[in-house]
Amino acid sequence: MLKIEIPGWGKITLEHVVFDYNGTLAIGGKLIDGVGEAINELSGILDFHVVTADTFGLVQSSLHGVRCKIVIIPEQRQAECKLEYASGLGLEKTLCVGNGRNDRLMVKEAALGVGLIQQEGAYPETLFSSDLICNHILDVFAFLKEPKRVIASLRS
């Protein structure tokens, strides 16, 4: 569990992190260097979930040995499926991270939504629905390790 008190925003108590896979944790289906280690390092504090349609079919092998739950969703209604999954965890205690059109709903409704711009780009509505935008996935892990970074960006 990670507690963050943001002046002018309020208190957030995070228990779960829900990630998109392609464009977020992976580029072209291949896990970005350092992601597995970062998840494992923080897995005693937060529960990690990867929700994906697994476009490249590599998520299971790429995340082998990484302490996270992998959820494969159907090709249809991906945005709704991701939101339903995050809702089942409790949106008020969940951080959602994504870059694509199918991530926009979960990012918007999460206690803290992070839009990500990396090599695969980002869907504008997902970014506009985010509380915070990062340039690289490892930046997300950095602010989970040092929550004052979040406070600095979101305080009023």
Secondary structure per residue as TSV (DSSP state, phi and psi in degrees):
chain	resnum	aa	ss	phi	psi
A	1	M	-	360.0	139.0
A	2	L	E	-127.7	121.7
A	3	K	E	-105.9	131.2
A	4	I	E	-132.2	127.1
A	5	E	E	-109.6	118.0
A	6	I	E	-110.0	114.7
A	7	P	T	-55.9	129.1
A	8	G	T	82.7	-5.0
A	9	W	T	-116.6	-52.8
A	10	G	E	127.5	-170.3
A	11	K	E	-94.3	138.2
A	12	I	E	-122.7	131.1
A	13	T	E	-117.5	109.6
A	14	L	E	-98.0	135.2
A	15	E	-	-119.2	-29.0
A	16	H	E	-127.3	148.3
A	17	V	E	-125.6	124.3
A	18	V	E	-110.0	122.3
A	19	F	E	-110.9	144.3
A	20	D	-	-72.7	164.5
A	21	Y	S	-102.2	-70.4
A	22	N	B	-70.8	127.7
A	23	G	T	88.6	-12.9
A	24	T	T	-115.6	-65.7
A	25	L	T	-93.6	-17.7
A	26	A	E	-137.6	153.8
A	27	I	E	-119.7	124.4
A	28	G	T	60.3	29.4
A	29	G	T	85.5	-7.9
A	30	K	E	-101.5	128.9
A	31	L	E	-58.1	134.2
A	32	I	-	-71.1	136.2
A	33	D	T	-53.5	132.6
A	34	G	T	95.0	-15.5
A	35	V	H	-67.9	-48.6
A	36	G	H	-59.3	-43.4
A	37	E	H	-64.4	-40.3
A	38	A	H	-65.6	-42.3
A	39	I	H	-62.0	-48.5
A	40	N	H	-61.5	-36.8
A	41	E	H	-64.4	-36.2
A	42	L	H	-98.3	-0.5
A	43	S	T	-67.1	-15.5
A	44	G	T	-80.3	-14.1
A	45	I	T	-102.9	-39.2
A	46	L	S	-131.2	154.3
A	47	D	E	-96.6	129.0
A	48	F	E	-106.0	139.0
A	49	H	E	-133.7	137.4
A	50	V	E	-118.7	117.5
A	51	V	E	-115.6	118.5
A	52	T	E	-153.6	154.7
A	53	A	-	-86.0	-6.3
A	54	D	-	55.6	56.9
A	55	T	T	-49.6	-42.2
A	56	F	T	-93.6	-6.6
A	57	G	S	70.9	25.2
A	58	L	-	-114.8	-1.6
A	59	V	H	-62.1	-43.5
A	60	Q	H	-62.2	-48.1
A	61	S	H	-71.3	-36.3
A	62	S	H	-67.1	-33.5
A	63	L	T	-101.2	12.6
A	64	H	T	-59.2	126.6
A	65	G	T	87.2	-2.0
A	66	V	-	-96.2	132.0
A	67	R	S	-80.5	82.9
A	68	C	S	-152.0	158.6
A	69	K	E	-93.9	131.1
A	70	I	E	-105.2	127.7
A	71	V	E	-123.4	118.3
A	72	I	E	-94.6	124.8
A	73	I	-	-107.9	160.8
A	74	P	-	-69.8	162.5
A	75	E	S	-64.3	-28.9
A	76	Q	T	-88.1	147.1
A	77	R	T	55.6	40.5
A	78	Q	H	-61.8	-43.4
A	79	A	H	-59.7	-44.4
A	80	E	H	-67.7	-39.6
A	81	C	H	-63.7	-41.5
A	82	K	H	-65.2	-42.9
A	83	L	H	-63.1	-43.4
A	84	E	H	-60.6	-41.5
A	85	Y	H	-63.6	-50.3
A	86	A	H	-61.7	-37.7
A	87	S	H	-62.8	-37.9
A	88	G	H	-63.9	-26.2
A	89	L	H	-81.1	-24.3
A	90	G	-	105.4	97.9
A	91	L	G	-58.1	-30.4
A	92	E	G	-69.0	-11.3
A	93	K	G	-127.5	25.0
A	94	T	E	-127.6	134.5
A	95	L	E	-98.7	128.6
A	96	C	E	-117.4	137.7
A	97	V	E	-131.2	129.2
A	98	G	E	-166.3	174.5
A	99	N	-	-130.2	-20.6
A	100	G	S	-95.1	172.3
A	101	R	G	-58.4	-36.8
A	102	N	G	-75.0	-0.9
A	103	D	G	-101.8	-11.0
A	104	R	H	-59.6	-37.8
A	105	L	H	-71.9	-45.5
A	106	M	H	-67.9	-37.1
A	107	V	H	-64.7	-40.6
A	108	K	H	-66.8	-39.6
A	109	E	H	-91.1	-13.0
A	110	A	S	-67.6	159.4
A	111	A	S	-57.1	-36.5
A	112	L	E	-144.0	120.2
A	113	G	E	-111.4	130.8
A	114	V	E	-118.9	122.9
A	115	G	E	-92.7	145.3
A	116	L	E	-127.1	132.6
A	117	I	-	-115.9	111.6
A	118	Q	S	-130.9	-155.4
A	119	Q	T	-61.4	-29.7
A	120	E	T	-86.7	0.5
A	121	G	-	79.3	-171.1
A	122	A	-	-149.8	149.1
A	123	Y	-	-79.9	126.4
A	124	P	H	-53.7	-42.8
A	125	E	H	-64.3	-32.4
A	126	T	H	-64.9	-42.4
A	127	L	H	-65.7	-44.1
A	128	F	H	-65.7	-25.5
A	129	S	T	-85.9	-7.5
A	130	S	-	-83.4	151.9
A	131	D	S	-82.8	-27.1
A	132	L	E	-147.2	144.5
A	133	I	E	-122.0	132.6
A	134	C	E	-120.7	155.7
A	135	N	S	-90.5	-18.3
A	136	H	S	-151.0	145.6
A	137	I	H	-60.0	-33.7
A	138	L	H	-66.9	-21.2
A	139	D	H	-65.5	-35.3
A	140	V	H	-63.9	-45.3
A	141	F	H	-65.2	-34.6
A	142	A	H	-62.5	-41.2
A	143	F	H	-77.5	-20.8
A	144	L	H	-71.3	-32.4
A	145	K	H	-76.2	-31.0
A	146	E	-	-133.0	83.7
A	147	P	T	-58.8	-18.2
A	148	K	H	-61.9	-22.0
A	149	R	H	-65.3	-38.5
A	150	V	H	-67.3	-45.4
A	151	I	H	-58.1	-44.0
A	152	A	H	-60.8	-34.1
A	153	S	H	-83.2	-30.8
A	154	L	H	-108.6	-8.6
A	155	R	-	-66.0	157.2
A	156	S	-	-101.9	360.0
